[in-house]
Amino acid sequence: MSPIIIGGGWSGLAAAVRLAEAGKNPILFEAAKQLGGRARTVKWQNIEIDNGQHLMIGAYQQMLDLLHRVGIEENQVFQRKSLDLQILDPHFQPLHLKAHALLAWPLAMLPKLYSSLGWRDLLNFWSLVRQLNSPDKTHNLTVSQWCNATGQSSRLISQLWTPLCLAIMNTPINQASANVFAATLSDSLLSKRHSADLLIPKKPLGDVLPEPCKEFILKHGGDIKIQTRIEKIVIDAGKVTGIVTADDDFIATENIIVALAPNALHKLLAEQLNLSKVTEYPITTLYLQYPSQVRLHHPIIGLSNRLSQWIFDRSEQSPGLIAIVISGPGAHESFTKQQLIDEVIVDLKKVLPYLPDTYLAAHLIREKRATFSCGVVENSQRPSCKTAIQGLWIAGDYAENPYPATLESAVMNGYRAAENILVGNLP
């Protein structure tokens, strides 16, 4: 019997690709009308855009491996740039994360940081960096508590660690798990020089991975059923026997991978797996279309102590297009579309005076349940890939993992679930 994957996001696609590659003829079910999950393509004004912005970096080795497996080379879909991030703040001079070409990593970042911060804050920065590989120093601490324990100044907390925490974990700094934050920084931003490279998509994310994965799965004997919701997983004597769709069709199988967002996972399996209810946080993305000649001076610009947090140049996808991201919960959730646009425009005029006074069009996307809250308690409750039910495996970025809700952790967990099936590793 074919293994079944529930969920057509990047994790479910990774699992299906691996199983199809091994000749297992997987069947993937997706409730939406398209694949991609929270990294999918939407249409606006006759152009294709992403439903949200995803900061991808050179450390995403599993994601890059998946691209290679389906026949896509990195340079076909990404423009790789060395780390070069500016974070602008109304109270401080710009903070610059950029590597010196001749120094070893991560020391290579220190000259630019010194020119931005001065020696006192540079020492504070380094005191935190030295603890990245010491989980005993971050155990059961929030990122805010860890910053205070390592003597981070108010400037470093507000201009560096808060924006990075929200960008990486979509969780406020006073809630976010320091363990997860440290692991992510250690293995990405501060690991190796090329791990911190920025991967700028040349095309909408739906074309980067979901479509090539779909073609690969179908070509290798798998099947994909979109707009098909799974109502029930059938379990008998402690092992899975099949699924029931919303149309009341029963499909028999001995292996099921559930690659769903936490809320959907809870609805489907809370009782069987004793899953805790999960808080999920929003991500708001505002697209502004300017005249085609408009470009940002950097592909990504960070803002701190403002409503707007990150600004992305999306001219590779549509000339003159920029995207502004607001991560996590906040007062902006109650703003009307026009109120939010007005507030963002105020931010842009203050920090990017070279932008035109008026934009041509605006499109607002609110993902109310973009990611799970990666707090200290919530992180400890993430389910294992292996469950107590024979043949039932959990994927998705919420499954137990050192990292927060990222595309890399999603692919990693999809691979892991598929490998468990391939080796017959029963719980």
DOVOTOR-928681 format. One record per residue (C-alpha): x, y, z. Coordinates in steps of 0.5 Angstrom, whole numbers, padded with zeros to 4 digits, always signed. Example, Ala and Ser with C-alpha at 12.3 -4.5 7.8 and 13.67 -1.06 7.14 Angstrom:
BEGIN
+0025-0009+0016
+0027-0002+0014
! end
This chain:
BEGIN
+0000+0000+0000
+0002+0007-0002
+0004+0011+0004
+0000+0018+0005
+0002+0025+0007
-0003+0030+0009
-0001+0037+0008
+0002+0040+0001
+0007+0045+0005
+0015+0045+0004
+0015+0039+0009
+0010+0035+0006
+0013+0036-0001
+0020+0034+0002
+0017+0027+0005
+0013+0026-0002
+0020+0027-0006
+0024+0023-0002
+0019+0017-0002
+0017+0018-0009
+0025+0018-0011
+0025+0011-0007
+0020+0008-0011
+0014+0008-0006
+0009+0011-0010
+0007+0016-0004
+0000+0020-0005
+0000+0027-0002
-0007+0030+0000
-0007+0038+0000
-0014+0041+0003
-0012+0048-0001
-0013+0049-0008
-0005+0050-0009
+0001+0047-0006
+0006+0051-0002
+0003+0052+0005
+0005+0058+0008
+0010+0059+0003
+0006+0059-0003
+0004+0064-0009
-0001+0069-0010
-0004+0073-0016
-0004+0080-0015
-0005+0085-0021
-0003+0080-0026
+0003+0079-0023
+0005+0073-0018
+0008+0074-0011
+0009+0071-0005
+0004+0070+0001
+0009+0072+0006
+0017+0074+0006
+0022+0068+0008
+0029+0070+0010
+0033+0064+0007
+0040+0064+0008
+0046+0059+0006
+0045+0055+0012
+0039+0052+0009
+0042+0046+0007
+0036+0041+0007
+0032+0046+0003
+0038+0047-0002
+0039+0039-0002
+0031+0038-0004
+0032+0043-0010
+0038+0039-0012
+0034+0033-0012
+0028+0035-0016
+0033+0038-0021
+0034+0045-0020
+0040+0049-0019
+0041+0054-0014
+0043+0060-0019
+0037+0058-0023
+0032+0061-0017
+0036+0064-0012
+0041+0070-0012
+0046+0069-0007
+0049+0075-0003
+0054+0076+0002
+0051+0078+0009
+0050+0085+0009
+0044+0088+0013
+0043+0095+0016
+0038+0096+0022
+0036+0103+0022
+0033+0106+0028
+0030+0113+0030
+0035+0113+0036
+0041+0110+0034
+0046+0110+0028
+0045+0105+0023
+0047+0098+0026
+0051+0094+0020
+0052+0087+0020
+0057+0086+0014
+0063+0081+0014
+0071+0083+0013
+0073+0079+0007
+0080+0078+0010
+0078+0076+0017
+0076+0069+0020
+0069+0068+0021
+0065+0070+0025
+0071+0075+0027
+0070+0078+0020
+0063+0081+0023
+0067+0085+0028
+0070+0091+0025
+0063+0093+0022
+0060+0092+0028
+0065+0096+0032
+0064+0102+0027
+0057+0102+0029
+0057+0100+0036
+0063+0102+0040
+0067+0098+0044
+0063+0097+0050
+0057+0094+0046
+0062+0090+0042
+0064+0087+0048
+0057+0085+0050
+0055+0083+0043
+0061+0078+0044
+0059+0076+0051
+0053+0073+0048
+0056+0070+0042
+0061+0066+0046
+0055+0062+0049
+0051+0060+0043
+0054+0053+0044
+0053+0053+0051
+0045+0050+0052
+0046+0050+0060
+0047+0058+0059
+0040+0058+0056
+0036+0053+0059
+0029+0055+0061
+0031+0062+0059
+0027+0067+0054
+0031+0071+0050
+0030+0077+0054
+0032+0074+0060
+0039+0071+0056
+0040+0078+0054
+0040+0081+0061
+0044+0075+0064
+0050+0077+0059
+0049+0084+0060
+0046+0086+0053
+0045+0094+0053
+0038+0097+0052
+0041+0099+0045
+0043+0092+0043
+0037+0089+0045
+0032+0094+0042
+0036+0095+0035
+0039+0088+0034
+0036+0082+0038
+0029+0084+0038
+0029+0085+0031
+0033+0078+0030
+0028+0075+0034
+0022+0077+0031
+0025+0075+0024
+0027+0068+0026
+0022+0066+0031
+0016+0071+0030
+0015+0071+0037
+0016+0077+0042
+0023+0077+0046
+0020+0076+0052
+0017+0070+0051
+0022+0067+0045
+0026+0061+0047
+0033+0062+0048
+0035+0055+0047
+0032+0055+0040
+0034+0062+0038
+0042+0060+0040
+0041+0054+0036
+0039+0058+0030
+0044+0063+0031
+0050+0058+0032
+0048+0054+0026
+0046+0060+0021
+0048+0067+0022
+0055+0065+0026
+0057+0058+0024
+0060+0059+0017
+0061+0065+0012
+0057+0062+0007
+0052+0060+0012
+0050+0067+0013
+0049+0069+0006
+0043+0071+0004
+0039+0067-0002
+0034+0072-0005
+0029+0069-0009
+0029+0071-0017
+0022+0068-0018
+0015+0067-0013
+0017+0061-0008
+0011+0057-0011
+0015+0057-0017
+0022+0056-0013
+0020+0049-0010
+0012+0047-0010
+0012+0046-0018
+0018+0043-0019
+0017+0038-0013
+0010+0037-0016
+0013+0035-0023
+0018+0030-0019
+0013+0027-0015
+0008+0025-0021
+0014+0023-0025
+0017+0018-0020
+0010+0014-0019
+0007+0019-0014
+0000+0022-0014
-0002+0029-0011
-0009+0031-0009
-0011+0038-0008
-0017+0041-0005
-0018+0034-0001
-0019+0035+0006
-0018+0029+0011
-0023+0028+0016
-0020+0022+0020
-0014+0018+0021
-0017+0011+0022
-0013+0007+0028
-0014+0000+0030
-0010-0004+0035
-0005+0002+0036
-0003+0002+0028
-0006+0006+0023
-0010+0003+0017
-0012+0009+0013
-0016+0015+0012
-0023+0018+0011
-0023+0024+0007
-0028+0030+0007
-0032+0026+0001
-0033+0020+0006
-0028+0016+0002
-0023+0011+0006
-0016+0010+0003
-0012+0004+0006
-0005+0005+0008
+0000+0003+0013
+0004+0009+0014
+0002+0016+0014
+0006+0023+0015
+0002+0029+0018
+0005+0035+0015
+0000+0040+0018
+0001+0047+0022
+0000+0046+0029
-0008+0048+0029
-0010+0043+0024
-0005+0038+0027
-0009+0039+0034
-0016+0038+0030
-0014+0032+0027
-0010+0028+0032
-0010+0032+0039
-0014+0026+0042
-0010+0021+0040
-0003+0024+0041
-0005+0028+0047
-0003+0034+0044
-0003+0041+0047
-0006+0047+0044
-0002+0051+0041
-0001+0059+0040
+0000+0061+0033
+0002+0068+0031
+0001+0073+0025
+0006+0075+0020
+0003+0082+0016
+0006+0083+0009
+0005+0090+0005
+0007+0090-0002
+0007+0097-0005
+0008+0098-0012
+0012+0104-0014
+0015+0106-0021
+0019+0100-0025
+0025+0104-0024
+0025+0104-0016
+0030+0100-0013
+0032+0100-0005
+0040+0101-0004
+0040+0094+0000
+0036+0088-0002
+0034+0087+0005
+0033+0093+0010
+0032+0092+0018
+0028+0097+0022
+0028+0097+0030
+0023+0101+0034
+0018+0102+0029
+0012+0099+0026
+0015+0096+0020
+0021+0091+0021
+0024+0089+0015
+0023+0092+0008
+0025+0087+0002
+0026+0089-0005
+0022+0085-0010
+0024+0088-0016
+0027+0081-0019
+0020+0079-0019
+0016+0085-0021
+0020+0092-0022
+0019+0097-0017
+0016+0092-0012
+0018+0092-0005
+0015+0088+0001
+0014+0091+0008
+0014+0085+0014
+0011+0086+0021
+0012+0080+0025
+0009+0077+0031
+0003+0080+0035
+0001+0087+0036
-0003+0093+0036
-0003+0093+0028
-0007+0087+0028
-0013+0092+0029
-0011+0097+0024
-0015+0097+0018
-0012+0096+0011
-0011+0104+0010
-0009+0105+0017
-0003+0100+0017
-0001+0103+0010
-0001+0110+0013
+0003+0108+0019
+0008+0104+0014
+0009+0110+0009
+0011+0115+0015
+0016+0110+0017
+0019+0109+0010
+0019+0117+0009
+0023+0117+0015
+0028+0112+0013
+0028+0112+0006
+0027+0119+0003
+0029+0117-0004
+0023+0113-0005
+0017+0117-0009
+0012+0120-0005
+0007+0116-0008
+0006+0109-0009
+0002+0106-0015
-0002+0100-0012
-0002+0097-0005
-0004+0090-0003
-0004+0087+0004
-0003+0080+0006
-0005+0078+0014
-0003+0071+0016
-0006+0070+0022
-0003+0064+0024
+0003+0064+0020
+0008+0060+0026
+0007+0057+0032
+0009+0061+0038
+0016+0059+0040
+0016+0060+0047
+0020+0056+0053
+0014+0052+0055
+0011+0051+0048
+0018+0049+0045
+0018+0043+0050
+0011+0041+0048
+0013+0040+0041
+0011+0033+0038
+0016+0028+0036
+0017+0025+0029
+0016+0018+0032
+0009+0017+0035
+0006+0012+0040
+0002+0009+0034
+0005+0005+0029
+0006+0008+0022
+0004+0015+0024
+0009+0020+0023
+0009+0028+0025
+0013+0032+0020
+0012+0040+0019
+0016+0045+0022
+0012+0044+0029
+0015+0037+0030
+0021+0037+0035
+0027+0040+0032
+0032+0045+0035
+0030+0051+0030
+0023+0055+0030
+0018+0055+0024
+0023+0056+0018
+0023+0053+0011
+0029+0049+0013
+0026+0046+0019
+0020+0044+0015
+0024+0040+0010
+0028+0037+0015
+0022+0034+0019
+0019+0032+0012
+0026+0028+0010
+0026+0025+0017
+0019+0022+0017
+0020+0019+0010
+0027+0016+0012
+0023+0013+0018
+0018+0010+0013
+0024+0007+0009
+0028+0004+0014
+0022+0001+0017
+0024+0004+0024
+0017+0003+0028
+0016+0006+0035
! end
